[in-house]
Amino acid sequence: MGRGGPPKGMKVGYRSQRLWGGRGRKRSGLVEAVREFGLERAAEPMSVRRIPRRGSGSTRQCVFFPRAFSASTPKGIAMPFMIAGIDVHKRVLMVAVADASGSEDDLEFQYRRFGTTVGELQHLAAWLGDSGVREVVMESTAQYWKPVWLALEGHFEQHLAQAWSNRAPKGRKTDFKDAQRLVRRQMAGELTLSFVPEAEQRQMRTLTRRRVQLSRDRVRLQNQLEALLEEMRIKLSSVVTDLLGASGRRILKALAAGEQDPEKLAALGDARLKCTRPQMQDALASAPPAVLCKLLRMLVEQVEFLDRQMEELAQLIAETMRGWQDAVARLAEIPGIRMVAAQQILAETGPQAAAFPSAGQFVSWMGACPGREESAGVNRSGRCPKGNRYLRRSLCQAAQAAVRTKDSHFQAVFRRLVPRLGYTKAIWAIVRRMAEVIWKILHTGAHYEERGSVSTPQAIKRRIQRLTKELRAAGYTVEIKPPATAGAPA
């Protein structure tokens, strides 16, 4: 090998640059490869040391991930590395395939159009396999990317790009250009990729997110129910704490059946209600028309239907997550987190949070860290970036419960921060701390140990009994062990 370059047949391409492979230095004196590799290391990263220009006082280290070819490759033959870009639509897929082993300027694309039915997706997988494709990158267009992902899963290395990171210049947007741009920006590392978990975790997400949607629907129906009662001039929510509690439901069903006698309606209330019998009769002293009573009956039936679905869904989630019961129990030890919140967190992160190497990356992914919008050396906004909205919702609710847990560490931190930051920002700071604790518990298998103010033995016993009752009601196996004493034998 001469001083001026690599062995014959060795090529290294990275973006639009040409780097020398093996040992040696290009005459420009800017880049020097310090690692030699052969055909069996073609997929490994190559460490590159940047040599300073004359007069420069520093040397920087950088790592390139090139498409590499060994000197053992015959002259003029390049080992292909095919990448496919898929522009996803509801009824059609625009696919562009290119050999990414060369530079970006020398890319040659093959284009093809497919449908989105099962048969068309099978043809797509077969064509990509015949073309030697190893990586597939597609846009996350609404929910239409999911059938494509499922059809190609297990056959190719897939990446899901956020659509805004593949935005086209104005006036230069076509479907095949979008697919071509996906390939180019994937090679350049300019796409923002989304985290797509394994199939089992995706199933958990579907179940827990459906439960969230059902709870929102129930709240919406309850608001509609109260608005209808106001139109009927019935002030039941003014004398009953829970409109859909046992007493409230009995009275609502009687109203829906056509009962209008205030004394009979007031007699359906429980004796433990705080309001008196005359107050209850005065709140129910109205004669609503029959049409509104029929609407009331329809709303009550819808609420009961949602309650049955939520109960069935809770049992299904508990059965599906039976293999994760240890992680559920460990998360439920954190103040403010109960069984439902623990199941939601596990469905979003996984049982070990293995996709996140550090707590900082986990917090950044969920969007609980300060953002940056820097221009001209000035950060113009520290607003948090968008993250996983389901996880943010669960942790915001858990944080507000944790700061109300007596003698907890989170309550002490909240009381210290709220005079300076205000309620909203102090809660958000607790969310970040809870996210770091959750990552530590899942990633290392640790248990939460309260280090705040000393709790009484009675409070600890009540919390253990409450959590044990919830977990056993969901079908989990719980075994309570006394803490090991300092002098006990191992």
C-alpha positions in Angstrom: 0.0 0.0 0.0 1.4 3.3 -1.0 1.5 6.4 1.1 -1.1 8.2 -1.0 -4.2 5.9 -0.5 -5.8 2.6 0.5 -5.4 -0.9 -1.0 -7.0 -1.4 -4.4 -10.6 -2.2 -4.2 -11.3 -0.7 -0.8 -13.9 2.1 -0.9 -15.5 3.9 2.0 -18.6 6.1 1.4 -20.2 8.4 4.0 -22.9 10.9 2.8 -21.3 12.8 -0.1 -17.7 12.5 1.2 -15.0 10.0 0.2 -12.8 8.8 3.0 -9.7 6.7 2.9 -9.9 3.3 4.5 -7.2 1.5 6.3 -4.1 3.3 7.6 -2.7 6.3 5.9 -3.6 9.9 5.3 -5.1 11.7 2.4 -2.9 14.5 1.0 -5.3 17.2 2.2 -4.4 16.3 5.8 -8.0 16.6 7.1 -9.1 13.0 7.9 -7.1 10.0 9.0 -8.6 6.6 9.5 -7.2 4.8 12.5 -8.9 1.5 12.2 -8.4 -1.2 9.6 -11.3 -3.5 8.8 -12.1 -6.3 6.4 -15.2 -7.8 4.8 -16.4 -9.4 8.1 -16.4 -5.9 9.7 -18.3 -4.2 6.9 -21.2 -3.4 9.2 -19.2 -2.1 12.1 -18.6 1.6 12.8 -15.2 3.0 11.7 -13.5 5.4 14.2 -12.1 8.4 12.4 -9.7 11.0 13.9 -9.9 14.5 12.6 -6.5 16.1 12.0 -6.3 19.9 12.6 -5.5 22.3 9.9 -2.3 24.2 10.1 -2.6 26.8 12.8 -5.5 25.0 14.6 -5.0 24.3 18.2 -7.3 21.3 18.8 -8.0 17.8 17.6 -11.6 16.5 17.6 -12.7 12.9 17.7 -15.7 11.8 15.6 -17.3 8.4 14.7 -18.6 7.7 11.2 -20.9 4.9 10.3 -19.9 4.3 6.6 -21.0 1.7 4.1 -17.7 -0.1 3.8 -16.1 -2.5 1.3 -13.1 -4.7 1.9 -10.0 -5.0 -0.1 -10.9 -8.6 -0.7 -13.8 -7.5 -2.8 -13.0 -7.9 -6.5 -12.1 -4.7 -8.3 -15.1 -2.8 -9.6 -17.6 -4.9 -7.6 -19.3 -3.1 -4.6 -21.2 -5.0 -1.9 -24.8 -3.6 -2.1 -26.7 -2.2 0.8 -30.2 -1.6 -0.3 -32.6 0.8 1.5 -36.3 1.2 0.7 -38.3 4.3 1.4 -42.1 4.0 1.6 -44.4 7.0 1.3 -47.6 5.7 3.1 -51.1 6.6 2.2 -54.5 5.1 2.9 -54.9 3.2 -0.4 -51.5 3.3 -2.0 -47.8 2.9 -1.2 -45.1 4.7 -3.1 -41.8 2.8 -2.8 -38.3 3.9 -3.8 -35.3 1.5 -3.5 -31.7 2.5 -3.8 -28.2 1.1 -3.2 -26.8 3.1 -0.2 -23.3 1.7 -0.5 -22.2 4.6 -2.6 -22.4 8.4 -2.1 -25.6 10.3 -2.1 -24.8 11.9 -5.4 -24.5 8.6 -7.2 -27.8 7.0 -6.0 -30.0 5.3 -8.5 -33.6 4.6 -7.5 -36.1 2.0 -8.5 -39.7 3.0 -8.1 -42.8 1.0 -7.7 -46.4 1.5 -6.6 -48.4 -0.9 -4.4 -51.8 -1.1 -2.8 -52.5 -1.5 0.9 -54.5 -4.7 0.9 -53.1 -8.0 2.4 -52.3 -9.4 -1.1 -50.5 -6.2 -2.2 -48.5 -6.1 1.0 -47.4 -9.6 0.4 -46.3 -8.6 -3.1 -44.4 -5.7 -1.6 -42.5 -7.9 0.9 -41.6 -10.3 -2.0 -40.4 -7.5 -4.2 -38.3 -6.0 -1.5 -36.7 -9.4 -0.7 -35.9 -10.0 -4.4 -34.3 -6.6 -4.6 -32.0 -7.4 -1.7 -33.4 -4.7 0.6 -32.1 -4.8 4.2 -33.5 -1.6 5.7 -37.0 -0.1 5.3 -37.9 3.5 6.4 -41.5 4.7 6.2 -43.5 7.8 7.3 -45.8 7.6 10.3 -48.9 8.7 8.4 -51.8 8.6 10.9 -52.5 4.9 11.5 -52.0 3.7 8.0 -48.3 2.7 8.6 -49.3 -0.1 11.0 -50.5 -2.7 8.3 -47.3 -2.0 6.4 -45.1 -2.5 9.5 -46.9 -5.7 10.4 -46.5 -7.1 6.9 -42.7 -6.4 6.8 -41.9 -7.2 10.5 -39.4 -9.9 11.0 -38.2 -9.7 7.4 -36.4 -6.3 7.3 -34.9 -3.8 9.7 -37.6 -1.2 9.9 -37.6 2.5 10.9 -40.6 4.8 11.4 -39.9 8.4 10.6 -41.9 11.3 11.9 -43.6 13.0 8.9 -42.4 16.5 9.8 -38.7 15.4 9.5 -39.3 14.5 5.9 -41.0 17.7 4.9 -40.6 18.7 1.2 -39.8 22.2 -0.2 -42.8 24.1 -1.4 -43.7 23.3 -5.0 -41.4 20.2 -5.1 -43.5 17.6 -3.5 -44.5 14.4 -5.2 -45.2 10.9 -3.8 -42.1 9.2 -5.2 -39.9 12.3 -4.3 -41.1 11.8 -0.7 -40.0 8.1 -0.8 -36.7 9.1 -2.4 -36.2 11.8 0.3 -36.8 9.2 3.0 -33.8 7.2 1.7 -31.5 10.2 1.4 -32.3 11.6 4.8 -32.0 8.1 6.4 -28.5 7.8 5.0 -27.6 11.2 6.3 -29.1 10.6 9.7 -31.5 13.6 9.4 -34.8 11.8 10.2 -36.5 11.8 13.6 -37.4 8.2 14.2 -40.2 7.0 16.5 -39.9 4.2 19.1 -41.9 1.2 18.0 -42.0 -1.6 20.7 -42.2 -5.3 20.2 -45.5 -7.0 19.4 -46.3 -8.0 22.9 -45.9 -4.5 24.3 -47.9 -3.0 21.4 -50.8 -5.3 22.4 -50.5 -3.9 26.0 -50.5 -0.4 24.7 -53.7 -1.1 22.7 -55.5 -2.4 25.8 -54.4 0.4 28.2 -55.1 3.2 25.7 -58.5 1.8 25.0 -59.2 1.9 28.8 -58.1 5.6 28.8 -60.5 6.3 25.9 -63.4 4.6 27.7 -62.8 6.6 30.9 -62.9 9.8 28.9 -66.2 8.7 27.2 -67.6 8.0 30.6 -66.7 11.5 31.9 -68.3 13.0 28.7 -71.5 11.0 29.3 -71.6 12.1 32.9 -71.4 15.7 31.9 -74.2 15.3 29.3 -76.3 13.6 32.0 -75.8 16.5 34.4 -76.7 19.0 31.7 -79.9 17.0 30.9 -80.9 17.0 34.6 -80.5 20.8 34.7 -82.8 21.1 31.7 -85.3 18.9 33.6 -85.0 21.3 36.6 -83.7 18.4 38.8 -80.9 19.5 41.2 -79.7 16.0 42.1 -76.0 16.8 41.8 -76.4 19.6 44.4 -77.4 17.2 47.2 -75.5 14.0 46.1 -71.7 13.9 46.0 -71.5 11.2 43.4 -74.1 11.5 40.7 -73.4 8.0 39.5 -73.1 6.4 42.9 -75.5 3.8 44.3 -78.1 6.4 45.5 -77.8 8.5 42.4 -78.3 5.6 40.1 -81.4 4.4 41.8 -83.0 7.8 41.6 -81.9 8.2 37.9 -83.4 4.9 37.0 -86.7 5.8 38.7 -86.8 9.1 36.9 -86.1 7.4 33.6 -89.0 5.0 34.3 -91.3 8.0 34.7 -91.5 8.3 38.5 -92.2 12.0 39.4 -93.3 11.8 43.1 -90.5 13.6 45.1 -91.2 11.6 48.3 -90.8 8.2 46.5 -87.7 9.5 44.7 -86.2 10.8 48.0 -86.8 7.5 49.7 -84.4 5.8 47.2 -81.5 7.7 48.7 -79.2 6.1 51.2 -79.6 6.9 54.9 -75.9 7.9 55.0 -76.4 10.9 52.6 -75.4 14.2 54.2 -78.5 16.0 52.9 -81.8 15.8 54.8 -85.0 14.2 53.4 -86.7 17.6 52.9 -83.6 18.9 51.0 -83.7 15.8 48.8 -87.4 16.2 48.1 -87.0 19.9 47.2 -84.2 19.0 44.7 -86.4 16.4 43.0 -89.6 18.4 43.0 -90.1 18.7 39.2 -92.3 17.2 36.5 -90.1 16.7 33.5 -91.7 15.9 30.1 -91.7 12.3 28.9 -89.2 13.1 26.0 -86.5 14.2 28.4 -87.2 11.1 30.6 -86.5 8.9 27.5 -83.3 10.7 26.8 -82.3 10.2 30.5 -82.9 6.5 30.1 -80.7 6.3 27.0 -77.8 8.1 28.8 -78.1 5.9 31.9 -78.0 2.8 29.7 -74.9 4.1 27.9 -73.1 4.7 31.2 -73.9 1.2 32.4 -72.7 -0.3 29.1 -69.4 1.6 29.5 -69.0 0.4 33.0 -69.4 -3.2 31.9 -66.8 -2.7 29.1 -64.3 -1.1 31.5 -64.7 -4.0 34.0 -64.2 -6.5 31.2 -61.2 -4.6 29.9 -59.6 -4.4 33.3 -59.8 -8.2 33.7 -58.3 -8.6 30.2 -55.4 -6.3 31.0 -54.7 -8.1 34.2 -54.6 -11.5 32.4 -52.4 -10.2 29.6 -49.9 -8.6 32.1 -49.7 -11.6 34.4 -46.1 -12.2 33.4 -45.3 -8.6 34.4 -46.8 -8.8 37.9 -43.5 -8.3 39.6 -42.9 -5.0 37.8 -46.5 -3.9 38.5 -46.0 -4.6 42.2 -42.7 -2.7 42.3 -44.1 0.4 40.6 -47.1 0.3 42.9 -44.7 0.9 45.8 -44.1 4.5 44.6 -46.3 7.1 46.3 -49.1 8.3 44.0 -48.9 5.2 41.7 -51.6 2.5 42.0 -52.2 -0.6 39.9 -53.9 1.1 37.0 -51.2 3.7 36.6 -48.5 1.0 36.9 -50.1 -1.0 34.1 -50.3 2.1 31.9 -46.6 3.0 32.6 -45.4 -0.6 31.8 -47.4 -0.7 28.6 -45.7 2.5 27.4 -42.1 1.8 28.5 -41.9 -2.0 28.7 -41.2 -4.2 31.8 -37.5 -3.2 31.9 -37.4 0.1 30.0 -34.7 -1.5 27.9 -35.1 0.9 25.0 -33.7 3.8 27.1 -30.0 3.5 28.1 -30.2 6.2 30.7 -32.8 8.0 32.9 -32.1 11.2 31.0 -33.0 9.7 27.7 -36.2 8.2 29.2 -37.2 11.6 30.6 -36.4 13.3 27.2 -38.5 10.8 25.3 -41.6 11.3 27.4 -41.1 15.1 27.1 -40.5 16.0 30.8 -37.2 17.9 30.3 -36.5 21.5 29.3 -36.4 22.0 25.5 -34.0 24.1 23.5 -34.8 26.5 20.6 -31.4 28.1 20.0 -30.6 30.7 17.4 -27.5 33.0 17.3 -26.3 31.5 20.5 -29.5 32.4 22.4 -32.0 29.8 23.7 -35.3 31.5 22.9 -37.5 28.9 24.6 -37.1 26.3 27.3 -40.5 24.8 26.8 -40.7 21.0 27.1 -40.8 19.1 23.8 -43.7 16.9 22.9 -43.5 13.4 24.2 -45.6 10.3 24.9 -48.9 11.9 25.9 -50.3 8.8 27.6 -47.3 8.5 29.9 -47.3 12.3 30.6 -50.9 12.1 31.5 -50.4 9.1 33.9 -47.4 10.7 35.6 -49.1 14.1 36.0 -51.9 12.4 37.8 -49.5 10.3 39.9 -47.5 13.4 40.8 -50.5 15.3 42.1 -51.4 12.2 44.2 -47.8 11.8 45.4 -47.5 15.4 46.7 -50.6 14.7 48.8 -49.2 11.6 50.3 -48.3 12.4 53.9 -44.6 12.3 54.9 -43.4 11.3 51.4 -40.2 12.5 49.7 -42.2 13.9 46.8 -44.3 16.0 49.2 -41.2 17.5 50.9 -39.7 18.4 47.5 -43.0 19.9 46.3 -43.3 22.1 49.4 -39.8 23.3 48.8 -40.3 24.1 45.1 -43.8 25.5 45.1 -43.0 29.0 46.6 -40.4 29.6 43.9 -41.9 27.9 40.9 -45.6 27.9 41.5 -48.0 24.9 41.5 -47.8 23.9 37.8 -44.0 24.0 37.4 -43.5 22.4 40.8 -45.8 19.5 39.8 -43.8 19.2 36.5 -40.6 19.0 38.5 -42.1 16.1 40.5 -43.1 14.4 37.2 -39.4 14.4 36.1 -38.2 13.0 39.5 -40.9 10.3 39.4 -39.8 9.4 35.8 -36.2 9.0 36.9 -37.3 6.8 39.8 -39.5 4.7 37.5 -36.6 4.2 35.1 -34.3 3.1 37.9 -36.8 0.6 39.3 -37.6 -0.9 35.9 -34.0 -0.9 34.6 -32.3 -2.4 37.7 -35.1 -4.3 39.3 -34.9 -2.3 42.5 -37.6 -1.6 45.0 -38.8 1.8 46.1 -37.8 2.7 49.7 -39.3 5.9 51.2 -36.6 8.2 52.5 -38.8 11.2 53.4 -40.3 11.9 56.8 -40.6 8.8 59.0 -44.0 7.1 58.5 -45.8 5.4 61.3 -46.1 1.6 61.3 -49.9 2.0 61.1 -49.6 4.1 57.9 -47.2 1.6 56.3 -49.5 -1.3 57.3 -52.6 0.4 55.8 -50.7 1.1 52.5 -49.6 -2.5 52.2 -53.1 -3.8 52.9 -54.6 -1.5 50.3 -52.1 -2.4 47.6 -52.4 -6.1 48.3 -56.1 -5.9 48.1 -56.0 -4.2 44.7 -53.4 -6.6 43.2 -55.2 -9.7 44.4 -58.5 -8.4 43.1 -56.9 -8.2 39.7 -55.7 -11.8 39.8 -52.1 -11.3 40.8 -50.3 -13.5 43.4 -49.0 -11.4 46.3 -46.8 -12.7 49.1 -46.0 -10.4 52.0 -42.6 -11.1 53.7 -41.5 -9.4 56.9 -38.4 -7.2 56.5 -35.0 -8.8 57.3 -33.5 -7.8 60.6 -29.9 -6.6 60.9 -28.8 -9.6 62.9 -30.7 -12.3 61.0 -28.6 -14.9 59.3 -28.4 -14.8 55.5 
